[in-house]
Amino acid sequence: MSYNFDTVVDRRSTGSVKFDIRHDLLPLWVADMDFPLPDEILSVIKKRVDHGIFGYTMTGPSYWKALDSWCSREYGYNVKPSEWVTVPGVVYSLSIAIRAVTEPSDAVLIEQPVYYPFSQVVKDNGRNLIVAPLCFNKGRYTRDLYAFEKAIRENNVKAFILCSPHNPVGRVWSGDELLLVAEICRRYGVTVIADEIHCDFIRPGIKFTSFATLCDEYKEKLILCTAPSKTFNLAGLQVSNIWIPNPEIREKFKKENRANGYNEINTLGMTAAETCYTFGKPWLTELKAYLEGNIAYVRSFLSENMPKVNLVESEGTYLLWLDFHGTGLSNEEMKDKVENKAKLWLDHGDMFGQGGQLFERINIACPRSTLEQAMKQLYEAFK
Ligand SMILES: Cc1ncc(COP(=O)(O)O)c(C=O)c1O
């Protein structure tokens, strides 16, 4: 390996959401990574810092060229800059999208368990939250299409927020699965808001299909949310790229964005995103190999030492979903052990809504030694 992912970098007292809220717990919760970017990328960002002037900033041709090269190579679609809007975050874009394509009290559908801001953002915008629960069968999550369609039909759903790949359950929805969803949404006039933020973390042997590569009729009512923030750990630099092929929906989205007073992109965020999309692939490739090692470590640790805790095999993301049903504990007992005995900050499954009880989500994007320490603490608490 040319890059070193084993070094533990002290992130405390850097204003880190992950590390600086509670110092008494080992944090493996929020989805950012404990790895610094490599020198070839940092040096470009430092050069921009050395320029010393950080005035209002806009994206230019080199930014869009970098994004286009990445998207065409990695996912098979091209980027027409006029169809894209840059915003400070994907959750921000979900909020703007909901306001752009629905009216107050309209129904918005999500699937649970899912990344918890999905439900918050629907409710905070005064929309009617409709949940279609995922099915969990023999260790694998699937979608009950009958229930999905029924939820849309009976509630007059106007928008569906798709999580693809799905956080926290780790499913990478196949092209066929997406087509079935797309067809139901088209039939009922539902706008698909597709959150593809985790799409660069796909496990070996699994194929990612972007909603953007489905046929044109499914792009009529599509808002595609992408970002370099998970891929290159840039959450603090606040850049997301949103594709809205339908000009009418795009204009409504832009209007809501303007109403929020957001205008220009973050200067360093733009530099970092462009640089990562241009030079970041070798680092990402090695990072993903390292993460594979972390997943293998958790799998074998659990089967050797904690066989009652089941690892739900993920197809993507660096977040693992651990099933504690076999422990015989109640949800509250499990949470108490994780937090107060193991002294770990994981994300308790019940935060992710229906079907999340007795699960914990663990973020494995950290040096192996941190993960080993975490698993040791978990073992001691549950033995
Ligand atoms: C599915 C999903 N969407 C969005 C986000 C956050 O995106 P942003 O920081 O750009 O709002 C996360 C972060 O964990 C996520 O898992």
The ligand as an SDF file (V2000), in Angstrom:
LIG
                    3D

 16 16  0  0  0  0  0  0  0  0999 V2000
  -27.6250    8.7460    3.3160 C   0  0  0  0  0  0  0  0  0  0  0  0
  -26.9680   10.0150    3.7700 C   0  0  0  0  0  0  0  0  0  0  0  0
  -27.3300   11.1820    3.2110 N   0  0  0  0  0  0  0  0  0  0  0  0
  -26.7680   12.3550    3.5890 C   0  0  0  0  0  0  0  0  0  0  0  0
  -25.7880   12.3860    4.5610 C   0  0  0  0  0  0  0  0  0  0  0  0
  -25.2040   13.7000    4.9990 C   0  0  0  0  0  0  0  0  0  0  0  0
  -24.9240   14.4890    3.9300 O   0  0  0  0  0  0  0  0  0  0  0  0
  -24.5110   16.0030    4.1410 P   0  0  0  0  0  0  0  0  0  0  0  0
  -23.4800   16.0460    5.2060 O   0  0  0  0  0  0  0  0  0  0  0  0
  -24.0170   16.4050    2.8050 O   0  0  0  0  0  0  0  0  0  0  0  0
  -25.7690   16.7190    4.5250 O   0  0  0  0  0  0  0  0  0  0  0  0
  -25.3770   11.1960    5.1680 C   0  0  0  0  0  0  0  0  0  0  0  0
  -24.3470   11.2110    6.2160 C   0  0  0  0  0  0  0  0  0  0  0  0
  -24.1560   10.2830    6.9300 O   0  0  0  0  0  0  0  0  0  0  0  0
  -25.9840    9.9910    4.7600 C   0  0  0  0  0  0  0  0  0  0  0  0
  -25.6300    8.8220    5.3070 O   0  0  0  0  0  0  0  0  0  0  0  0
  1  2  1  0
  2  3  1  0
  2 15  2  0
  3  4  2  0
  4  5  1  0
  5  6  1  0
  5 12  2  0
  6  7  1  0
  7  8  1  0
  8  9  2  0
  8 10  1  0
  8 11  1  0
 12 13  1  0
 12 15  1  0
 13 14  2  0
 15 16  1  0
M  END
$$$$
